[in-house]
Amino acid sequence: MSKEIKEKKSKKKDSKIVKKIKQHMYKWHRVIGLITIIPVIFWTLSGLMHPFMAHFFKPEIAHEKLEQQTIDKNQLQFSIQEVLQKNELTQFKNFRIVTFNNKTYYQLKTIIGELWYFDASTAEKLENGDQKYAEWLSRYFLDDQKSTIKKSEIVTEFTSEYKYVNRYLPVYKLSFDRPDTMEVYVETSSGKLATYNPASRQWFIWFFDTFHNWSFIDAISNNSIRIITMIFLLSIIGFSALSGILIYGLLWKQFKRTDSVQPKKGLRKYHRQIGIWVSLFTLTFAFSGAYHATTKWEPYTLSQMVYEPTFETKEIPIANNILNLDWNRFQNISIITLNDTIYYRCQLIQKQKYKTSKSDSNTKWNKKEDKKSEIIYINTAANQITSNIDLQYAEYLAYYFTGGAPQEACCEMIESSDHEPQPDLENVKLLESKIITDFESREYGFVNKRLPVIKLTYDTPEKTTYFIETSTSRLAAIINNSDKVEGYSFAILHKFLFMDWAGKNIRDLTMVLAALTILIVSILGFILFLKK
């Protein structure tokens, strides 16, 4: 008898404890919800805008890239050696050929990092050539030869207006006097469009940066405080979603019994019904957002990862305009050094014929299919083509960027970037190497900007993969297993990659509905609090 009495007492005691926990849990859920209502509104509203601006109402531009044309050998009346000698230049970093305003120029990178332009038919220097080329590029991309350029400036670091997601540095920013106040960013060293922002996009970038990335905290403190604040609030939001699932889902029968005197009607009823379904989305957004924020501790330094040795004019005996190559396919040229040998890196159109695709009448601009290029290397001393150099050069650059080769004051090492120190690659097995010519791969997406690149995967504990752009001697990206995990977490849980099967528009619409529902549930909860 005494045992049964004790068991009944313990059950009553347990029920009181459980009841207290439930009461506190309900209170915690409300308190957490109140603390995070403003951050949730910030994140959901700015998150709602992203798919609209990125896809549904994305501004268009006439040309997104500079079409590669063949260069007539007859336009190169002077060789690069003759140009250098005539202008009394004994050293340089590199050169290539650019054509604009119906003239062909050598674009020369000097030892102080400036880009100078020399007419290939006269060897004369073009004054303010880099700015003129930037203006020509911006007008070409916009297909606008009439609007006045209000302002032209060089951007040497990433800002709140020109984010690190654009990758290219340094770039020219050109502001046009047009109704849409268009701003165009171009990289003259490669002739590439970095980004373009009409007035609507400028406002969106500010809004998204302020309310989604919380850049306003940077203005009053620093990056570390911003990340800590975001992770802290995202963690609280995650706990709020979990408590909501427990209260309104798993333990709802218990809560319903304890509060059966006041049955749920109106807003409270719908808050629970909708809340259960969106708690999962809240958790995915909060978790992937916090995880992604942990990768932002260090500043972005990949733009500084470039190999730029100094060349002596006297070291290059063979003139570039008498090389042994198929000049009918010639597109461009630059110079590299590998294993104490100097090579011309020549870009040619591939030999095979391409079918001309019919223009799509439904598109605003008739976009031509990119012609594939062939890369050959010619020994500057022997005027002979050397095979398989592109891959060897990519491997050397990966070795160089990890500190394996003697360093010059031309770039920062990977140790100073946002990655952990990388292992010496000298004795590490190369698992995979291939040329990537498009952004179809999930591993190397559009966000990386640079193409074509060579992918090199090494047999390191983290299976480190390097993406090398040999045309500019740059490290385009470096990815470890941990980066892949975070990348897929963000892509699947934050950008709804799992909906790709339905198409980009349906995927983005699903994201919009999820964020909108979270916003509605949060506001309903806040209204309930005010009513009570």
C-alpha positions in Angstrom: 0.0 0.0 0.0 2.8 2.4 1.0 4.6 1.8 -2.4 1.4 2.7 -4.3 1.0 5.9 -2.4 4.6 6.8 -3.0 4.2 6.1 -6.8 1.0 8.3 -6.9 2.8 11.2 -5.1 5.8 10.9 -7.5 3.5 11.1 -10.5 1.8 14.2 -9.1 5.2 15.7 -8.4 6.4 14.9 -11.9 3.2 16.3 -13.4 3.8 19.6 -11.6 7.4 19.8 -12.8 6.3 19.0 -16.4 3.5 21.6 -16.1 6.0 24.2 -15.0 8.3 23.4 -17.8 5.5 23.7 -20.3 4.4 27.0 -18.8 7.9 28.3 -19.0 8.4 26.9 -22.5 5.3 28.8 -23.7 6.7 32.0 -22.0 10.1 31.4 -23.6 8.6 30.9 -27.0 6.8 34.3 -26.7 9.8 36.1 -25.3 12.1 34.7 -28.0 9.6 35.6 -30.6 9.5 39.2 -29.4 13.3 39.5 -29.3 13.6 38.3 -32.8 10.5 40.0 -34.5 12.6 42.9 -35.8 15.5 40.8 -37.2 13.0 38.4 -38.7 11.2 41.2 -40.5 14.5 42.6 -41.7 15.7 39.2 -43.0 12.4 38.1 -44.6 11.7 41.4 -46.3 15.2 41.7 -47.8 15.2 38.0 -48.6 11.9 38.4 -50.4 13.4 41.0 -52.6 16.4 39.0 -53.7 14.6 36.5 -56.0 12.5 39.3 -57.5 15.6 41.5 -58.3 17.9 38.5 -59.2 15.5 36.8 -61.6 12.0 38.0 -62.0 12.9 41.7 -62.5 16.5 41.4 -63.4 17.8 44.4 -65.5 19.1 43.6 -69.0 22.2 44.8 -70.7 22.9 44.7 -74.5 26.2 42.7 -74.2 27.3 40.7 -71.1 30.7 39.9 -72.5 33.1 41.2 -75.1 33.0 39.0 -78.2 36.4 37.5 -79.1 37.4 38.5 -82.6 40.4 37.3 -84.7 43.2 39.8 -85.0 44.6 40.5 -88.4 48.4 40.0 -88.4 48.7 43.1 -90.7 47.5 45.3 -87.8 50.6 44.4 -85.8 53.0 46.5 -87.8 55.3 46.8 -84.7 56.2 43.9 -82.5 56.0 44.2 -78.7 59.8 44.3 -78.6 59.9 47.3 -81.0 57.3 49.1 -79.1 59.2 48.6 -75.8 62.5 49.7 -77.4 61.0 52.8 -79.1 59.4 53.9 -75.8 62.6 53.0 -73.8 61.0 50.4 -71.6 63.3 47.7 -70.4 61.0 45.9 -68.0 57.3 45.0 -67.9 54.8 42.6 -66.3 52.8 41.4 -69.2 51.0 42.4 -72.4 48.0 41.5 -74.5 46.2 43.0 -77.6 43.0 45.0 -77.4 41.0 46.6 -80.2 38.7 49.6 -79.8 37.8 52.7 -81.7 38.9 51.0 -84.9 42.5 50.7 -83.7 44.6 47.8 -82.4 46.7 48.4 -79.3 49.2 46.6 -77.1 47.9 46.8 -73.6 51.1 46.7 -71.5 51.2 46.1 -67.7 54.1 48.1 -66.3 56.3 47.2 -63.4 54.3 49.7 -61.2 51.1 47.9 -62.1 49.6 50.5 -64.5 48.1 49.6 -67.9 49.6 51.5 -70.8 48.4 51.4 -74.4 50.5 51.5 -77.5 49.2 51.7 -81.1 50.4 48.5 -82.8 50.7 50.3 -86.2 52.7 53.3 -85.0 54.1 52.3 -81.6 52.8 55.6 -80.1 51.5 55.7 -76.6 47.8 56.5 -76.2 47.4 59.1 -73.4 44.8 58.2 -70.7 44.5 54.9 -72.6 43.1 52.9 -69.7 40.3 55.3 -69.0 39.5 55.6 -72.7 39.3 51.8 -73.0 37.1 51.6 -69.9 34.7 54.1 -71.4 34.7 52.2 -74.7 34.0 48.9 -72.9 31.1 50.4 -70.8 29.5 51.9 -73.9 29.9 48.5 -75.8 28.3 46.6 -72.9 25.4 49.0 -72.8 25.2 49.6 -76.5 25.0 53.3 -75.7 27.1 55.7 -77.7 25.1 58.9 -76.9 24.7 59.2 -73.1 27.2 61.4 -71.2 29.5 59.7 -68.7 29.1 61.8 -65.6 31.9 60.2 -63.6 34.7 57.8 -64.1 36.6 56.4 -61.1 38.9 53.5 -60.3 37.7 51.1 -57.6 40.6 49.2 -55.8 38.7 47.6 -53.0 35.3 46.1 -52.4 32.7 48.4 -51.0 29.0 48.4 -49.9 28.1 49.3 -53.5 30.7 47.0 -55.2 30.5 43.8 -53.2 33.1 41.0 -53.1 30.7 38.7 -55.0 31.8 40.6 -58.1 35.3 39.2 -57.7 37.2 41.6 -60.1 39.6 44.2 -58.8 40.7 46.8 -59.7 37.8 48.0 -61.9 36.5 51.2 -63.4 33.2 52.5 -62.2 31.4 54.6 -64.9 28.3 56.5 -64.1 26.0 57.5 -67.0 23.7 60.5 -67.2 20.6 58.5 -68.1 17.1 58.3 -66.5 18.1 54.9 -64.9 21.4 56.5 -63.6 23.2 53.4 -64.9 26.6 52.5 -63.2 28.9 50.1 -65.1 31.9 48.3 -63.6 34.6 47.0 -66.0 37.9 45.3 -65.6 40.2 46.7 -68.3 43.0 44.1 -67.8 40.7 41.4 -69.1 38.0 43.4 -71.0 35.3 41.9 -68.8 32.0 43.3 -67.4 32.1 43.1 -63.6 28.6 44.2 -62.9 26.0 46.9 -63.9 23.6 48.7 -61.6 20.6 50.8 -62.7 18.9 52.9 -60.1 16.5 50.1 -59.1 19.4 47.7 -58.5 21.4 50.3 -56.7 18.5 50.8 -54.2 18.1 47.0 -53.9 21.9 46.5 -53.2 21.7 49.1 -50.4 18.5 47.6 -48.9 19.8 44.0 -49.1 23.2 44.9 -47.7 21.7 46.9 -44.9 18.9 44.6 -43.8 20.1 41.2 -44.8 23.9 41.4 -44.3 23.5 44.0 -41.6 26.2 46.3 -42.9 24.9 49.1 -40.7 26.7 47.3 -37.8 30.0 47.7 -39.6 29.4 51.4 -39.7 29.2 51.6 -35.9 31.5 48.8 -34.9 33.4 46.1 -36.9 32.9 43.0 -38.9 33.4 40.6 -36.0 30.6 42.3 -33.9 28.3 42.1 -37.0 28.9 38.4 -37.4 28.6 37.6 -33.7 25.3 39.6 -33.5 23.9 37.8 -36.6 24.8 34.3 -35.4 23.4 35.1 -31.9 20.1 36.3 -33.3 19.9 33.5 -35.9 20.5 31.0 -33.1 17.6 32.5 -31.0 15.3 32.3 -34.1 16.3 28.7 -34.5 15.3 28.0 -30.8 12.1 29.9 -31.3 11.2 27.6 -34.2 12.1 24.6 -32.2 10.0 25.7 -29.2 7.1 26.4 -31.6 7.4 22.9 -33.0 7.4 21.4 -29.5 4.5 23.6 -28.2 2.2 23.6 -31.2 3.2 20.2 -32.6 4.6 17.5 -30.3 3.2 18.7 -27.0 0.1 20.4 -28.3 -2.3 17.9 -26.6 -0.8 18.8 -23.2 -1.0 22.5 -23.8 -4.5 22.2 -25.1 -5.6 20.5 -21.9 -3.9 23.1 -19.7 -5.6 25.9 -21.6 -8.9 24.3 -22.6 -10.9 27.0 -20.8 -9.9 29.5 -23.5 -10.2 27.6 -26.8 -8.0 29.0 -29.6 -9.9 31.1 -32.2 -9.1 33.6 -34.9 -5.4 34.7 -35.0 -4.2 32.3 -32.3 -5.7 29.3 -34.2 -4.1 30.3 -37.5 -0.8 31.3 -35.9 -0.5 27.7 -34.6 -1.7 26.0 -37.9 0.6 28.1 -40.1 3.4 28.1 -37.6 3.9 24.3 -37.5 4.3 24.2 -41.3 6.8 27.0 -41.6 8.9 26.1 -38.5 11.0 23.8 -40.7 11.7 26.5 -43.2 12.6 28.9 -40.4 15.1 26.3 -39.1 16.6 25.8 -42.5 17.0 29.5 -43.1 18.4 30.2 -39.7 20.8 27.3 -39.6 22.2 27.8 -43.1 22.4 31.6 -42.5 24.4 31.2 -39.3 26.6 28.6 -40.8 27.3 30.8 -43.8 28.1 33.8 -41.5 30.9 31.8 -39.9 32.8 31.9 -43.2 32.9 35.7 -43.2 35.3 36.3 -40.4 38.3 37.2 -42.7 38.3 39.8 -45.5 38.2 38.5 -49.1 41.7 38.4 -50.5 41.4 36.1 -53.5 41.6 39.1 -55.9 45.2 39.5 -54.8 46.2 35.9 -55.7 48.0 36.6 -59.0 51.4 35.6 -60.3 53.1 38.6 -62.0 56.9 38.1 -62.5 58.9 40.9 -64.2 60.2 40.3 -67.7 63.2 42.0 -69.3 62.7 43.1 -72.9 66.1 41.6 -73.9 64.9 38.2 -72.6 62.4 37.8 -75.5 64.3 37.5 -78.8 61.5 36.3 -81.1 59.1 39.0 -82.2 55.4 38.3 -81.4 54.3 39.2 -85.0 56.4 36.6 -86.8 55.4 33.6 -84.7 54.9 30.1 -86.2 51.1 29.8 -85.8 47.9 29.8 -87.8 47.3 33.6 -88.0 43.8 33.1 -89.5 42.7 31.8 -86.1 44.7 34.2 -83.9 42.7 35.9 -81.1 45.2 37.2 -78.5 48.6 36.7 -76.9 50.4 37.1 -73.5 53.5 35.9 -71.9 54.4 33.5 -69.1 57.5 31.9 -67.5 57.7 28.3 -66.5 60.8 26.2 -65.5 63.1 29.1 -66.4 61.7 29.2 -69.9 59.6 32.1 -71.4 56.6 31.2 -73.6 54.1 33.2 -75.6 50.6 32.1 -74.6 48.5 32.3 -77.8 44.7 32.0 -78.0 43.3 30.7 -81.2 39.8 29.8 -82.4 39.4 26.0 -82.4 39.7 24.4 -85.8 36.3 22.6 -85.9 33.4 24.4 -87.6 30.5 25.6 -85.5 26.9 25.7 -86.7 25.5 29.2 -86.6 22.4 29.1 -84.3 19.3 31.0 -85.4 18.6 34.0 -83.3 15.7 33.7 -80.9 13.1 36.2 -81.8 11.7 36.1 -78.2 14.9 37.5 -76.7 15.6 41.2 -76.5 19.2 40.8 -77.6 20.5 38.4 -80.2 23.3 36.6 -78.2 25.8 34.7 -80.2 27.1 31.3 -79.1 30.6 31.6 -77.7 33.3 30.1 -79.9 35.7 27.8 -78.1 39.3 28.7 -78.0 42.5 26.7 -78.3 45.5 27.6 -76.2 49.1 27.0 -77.5 52.4 27.9 -76.0 55.4 29.0 -78.2 58.9 29.1 -76.9 60.1 32.7 -77.2 63.7 31.6 -78.0 63.0 28.8 -80.5 59.6 29.9 -82.1 58.3 26.4 -81.6 55.0 25.2 -80.2 55.3 23.2 -76.9 52.4 20.9 -76.0 50.7 20.3 -72.6 52.1 23.5 -71.1 48.7 24.9 -70.0 48.2 22.1 -67.5 51.8 22.2 -66.3 51.5 26.0 -65.8 48.3 25.6 -63.8 50.0 23.0 -61.6 52.9 25.4 -61.1 50.6 28.2 -60.1 48.8 26.0 -57.6 52.2 25.1 -56.2 53.2 28.8 -56.2 50.1 30.0 -54.4 50.6 27.5 -51.6 54.1 28.9 -50.9 55.9 26.0 -52.7 57.8 28.2 -55.1 60.1 31.2 -54.4 57.8 34.2 -53.8 58.0 37.7 -55.3 56.2 40.7 -54.0 53.3 40.2 -56.4 50.6 38.5 -54.3 49.5 37.3 -50.9 49.7 33.7 -50.0 46.8 31.5 -49.2 47.7 31.5 -45.5 46.7 35.2 -45.4 43.3 34.5 -47.0 40.2 33.1 -45.4 41.5 29.6 -45.7 43.7 27.6 -43.4 47.4 27.2 -44.4 47.6 24.7 -47.3 49.9 21.7 -47.5 53.0 21.9 -49.7 51.8 20.3 -53.0 55.3 19.2 -54.1 54.8 15.5 -53.1 51.0 15.4 -53.1 49.2 13.3 -55.7 47.1 15.1 -58.3 43.7 13.2 -58.3 42.0 15.1 -61.1 42.7 17.8 -63.7 40.3 19.2 -66.3 39.4 22.4 -68.1 36.1 24.0 -67.1 34.6 26.3 -69.8 31.1 26.9 -68.2 29.4 27.3 -64.9 27.3 24.2 -65.1 29.2 22.6 -62.2 27.8 23.0 -58.7 31.3 23.0 -57.4 32.4 26.0 -59.6 29.4 28.2 -60.1 28.6 31.6 -61.7 29.6 33.3 -58.5 33.3 32.6 -59.2 33.1 34.7 -62.4 36.3 33.6 -64.1 36.4 31.3 -67.2 37.9 29.2 -68.5 39.8 27.7 -65.6 41.7 24.5 -64.9 40.5 22.4 -62.0 43.2 20.6 -60.0 42.1 18.3 -57.1 44.9 17.0 -54.8 45.0 14.0 -52.5 45.1 16.1 -49.3 43.1 15.3 -46.2 40.6 17.9 -47.2 40.8 17.0 -51.0 41.7 20.5 -51.8 40.7 21.7 -55.2 42.3 24.7 -57.0 40.7 26.5 -59.9 43.4 28.3 -61.9 42.8 30.9 -64.6 46.0 30.5 -66.7 45.1 33.5 -69.0 45.7 35.9 -66.1 47.8 33.7 -63.8 45.2 34.0 -61.1 43.8 31.7 -58.5 40.0 31.8 -59.3 38.9 29.7 -56.4 40.1 27.2 -53.7 37.6 24.7 -52.3 38.1 22.1 -49.5 35.6 19.5 -48.2 34.5 21.8 -45.5 33.8 24.5 -48.1 31.7 22.0 -50.0 29.6 21.1 -46.9 28.9 24.8 -46.2 28.3 25.5 -49.8 25.7 22.7 -50.2 24.2 23.7 -46.8 23.6 27.3 -48.1 22.5 26.2 -51.6 20.0 23.6 -50.4 18.7 25.1 -47.2 18.9 28.8 -48.0 18.5 29.0 -51.8 16.3 25.9 -52.1 18.6 24.0 -54.5 16.4 20.9 -53.9 13.7 22.7 -56.0 15.9 23.0 -59.1 14.1 20.1 -60.8 11.1 22.5 -61.2 13.1 25.3 -62.8 14.6 28.5 -61.5 11.3 30.5 -61.5 9.4 27.9 -59.5 12.4 27.5 -57.1 12.5 31.2 -56.5 8.7 31.4 -56.1 8.9 28.7 -53.4 11.6 30.7 -51.6 9.4 33.8 -51.8 6.4 31.9 -50.4 8.4 30.4 -47.6 9.9 33.8 -46.5 6.5 35.5 -46.8 4.9 32.8 -44.6 7.6 33.2 -42.0 6.9 36.9 -42.0 3.2 36.5 -41.7 3.5 34.0 -38.8 5.9 36.4 -37.0 3.5 39.3 -37.4 0.6 37.2 -36.3 2.5 36.2 -33.1 3.3 39.8 -32.5 -0.4 40.9 -32.9 -1.4 38.1 -30.4 1.1 39.5 -27.9 -0.3 43.1 -28.3 -3.9 41.8 -27.9 -3.1 39.9 -24.8 
